[in-house]
Amino acid sequence: MIEVNRLTKRYGRVTAVNDLSFTVRSGHVTGFLGPNGAGKSTTLRMILGLHAPTSGSATVAGRDCRGLRRALRQVGALLDAGDVHGGRTARDQLRFLARSNAIPAGRVEEVLREVGLSAAADRRIGGFSLGMRQRLGIAGALLGDPPVLIFDEPLNGLDPEGVLFVRNLFRRLAAEGRTVFVSSHLMTEMEHTADRLIVVGRGELLADETVAEFAARGSQQTVQVRTTDPAELVTALTAGGARVAQAPDGLLTVTGLDATAIARTALDHRLLIHELVPRTGSLEQAFMELTGSSVEYAAGARA
Ligand SMILES: Nc1ncnc2c1ncn2[C@@H]1O[C@H](COP(=O)(O)OP(=O)(O)OP(=O)(O)O)[C@@H](O)[C@H]1O
């Protein structure tokens, strides 16, 4: 479990994180979502004890990470995949990490296999693609077999096969009861990756809920309807208080009445319906609605 309590970080006049509190539970993949500059990386660095908060606290499994010995056994993290010694081979890099955290060397081969890098283990990291660096970073996070894992934008640079691999890995880690906390600035990435979301904007908490709850918020419920007599159904539905938009191909998009009420109206008017599909707004739409003003702020209006 990760607990963040009234965490604040100021850089001079810039408030990167403002009075932020949330809990990341074990057994779930939790997405940490927010537009560029929302304060995600700063928060993750404070959780990991790499940056000191201006005020507030962050703990991992009840402990402050600052000065933690053999830290990789408590919490594994991928922060910046580019931030590695390019002259080392992948195997050497992981062996170095294992040694400094008192992790048995045999574990290096296991994590190389797990992330699909065994064949590239003796190549220098400097020649790795971004996707390979991400895999290596994930291997480093897994090395100490920790109960808590933190990944900052881990899907960056991965091809579709890599994205699928990482998603499945995260699900498995969560199913094993670990805490998996994954940042992204793209809702589309989190939609199929996380089951819970913590959303931030301007360094402040905007939402802390399940992906399904998030999708339902703020986005209008509509129902798509097809009938053999659109004009008559539009008249009947409008009289019943609905708003109806009609596409050139006859598809009706109805707001203000649910599917049951629409079907009942059609029956009352002896109209045949041959399509009736309730739709909630997309996650992307909910995200844009929630963070709209934060994006503007991050674009340069910060004072
Ligand atoms: N060392 C620093 N000195 C000054 N300002 C900083 C520093 N680190 C971060 N900031 C500022 O703090 C704010 C939050 O940055 P942060 O990198 O945490 O956001 P983020 O949500 O991770 O964004 P991104 O998705 O772009 O990585 C930004 O306005 C950034 O410019």
The ligand as an SDF file (V2000), in Angstrom:
LIG
                    3D

 31 33  0  0  0  0  0  0  0  0999 V2000
   13.1980   20.4690  -10.5730 N   0  0  0  0  0  0  0  0  0  0  0  0
   12.2070   21.2930  -10.9020 C   0  0  0  0  0  0  0  0  0  0  0  0
   12.3590   22.6320  -10.8480 N   0  0  0  0  0  0  0  0  0  0  0  0
   11.3640   23.4750  -11.1740 C   0  0  0  0  0  0  0  0  0  0  0  0
   10.1280   23.0790  -11.5780 N   0  0  0  0  0  0  0  0  0  0  0  0
    9.9200   21.7730  -11.6680 C   0  0  0  0  0  0  0  0  0  0  0  0
   10.9260   20.7930  -11.3470 C   0  0  0  0  0  0  0  0  0  0  0  0
   10.4030   19.5550  -11.5240 N   0  0  0  0  0  0  0  0  0  0  0  0
    9.1260   19.7490  -11.9480 C   0  0  0  0  0  0  0  0  0  0  0  0
    8.8400   21.0630  -12.0350 N   0  0  0  0  0  0  0  0  0  0  0  0
    7.5410   21.6510  -12.4490 C   0  0  0  0  0  0  0  0  0  0  0  0
    6.5380   21.0610  -11.6660 O   0  0  0  0  0  0  0  0  0  0  0  0
    5.3740   20.8110  -12.4520 C   0  0  0  0  0  0  0  0  0  0  0  0
    5.0150   19.3430  -12.3570 C   0  0  0  0  0  0  0  0  0  0  0  0
    5.9750   18.5860  -13.0840 O   0  0  0  0  0  0  0  0  0  0  0  0
    5.9380   16.9930  -13.1950 P   0  0  0  0  0  0  0  0  0  0  0  0
    7.0940   16.5860  -14.0500 O   0  0  0  0  0  0  0  0  0  0  0  0
    5.8310   16.4230  -11.8500 O   0  0  0  0  0  0  0  0  0  0  0  0
    4.5770   16.7540  -13.9680 O   0  0  0  0  0  0  0  0  0  0  0  0
    4.0730   15.4400  -14.7080 P   0  0  0  0  0  0  0  0  0  0  0  0
    2.6250   15.3240  -14.3620 O   0  0  0  0  0  0  0  0  0  0  0  0
    4.9480   14.2990  -14.3910 O   0  0  0  0  0  0  0  0  0  0  0  0
    4.1960   15.8500  -16.2200 O   0  0  0  0  0  0  0  0  0  0  0  0
    4.6420   14.9720  -17.5000 P   0  0  0  0  0  0  0  0  0  0  0  0
    3.4840   14.1150  -17.8630 O   0  0  0  0  0  0  0  0  0  0  0  0
    4.8950   16.0600  -18.5070 O   0  0  0  0  0  0  0  0  0  0  0  0
    5.8900   14.2320  -17.0900 O   0  0  0  0  0  0  0  0  0  0  0  0
    5.6850   21.2950  -13.8460 C   0  0  0  0  0  0  0  0  0  0  0  0
    5.1890   22.5950  -13.9970 O   0  0  0  0  0  0  0  0  0  0  0  0
    7.1920   21.3000  -13.8880 C   0  0  0  0  0  0  0  0  0  0  0  0
    7.6620   22.2650  -14.7810 O   0  0  0  0  0  0  0  0  0  0  0  0
  1  2  1  0
  2  3  1  0
  2  7  2  0
  3  4  2  0
  4  5  1  0
  5  6  2  0
  6  7  1  0
  6 10  1  0
  7  8  1  0
  8  9  2  0
  9 10  1  0
 10 11  1  0
 11 12  1  0
 11 30  1  0
 12 13  1  0
 13 14  1  0
 13 28  1  0
 14 15  1  0
 15 16  1  0
 16 17  2  0
 16 18  1  0
 16 19  1  0
 19 20  1  0
 20 21  2  0
 20 22  1  0
 20 23  1  0
 23 24  1  0
 24 25  2  0
 24 26  1  0
 24 27  1  0
 28 29  1  0
 28 30  1  0
 30 31  1  0
M  END
$$$$
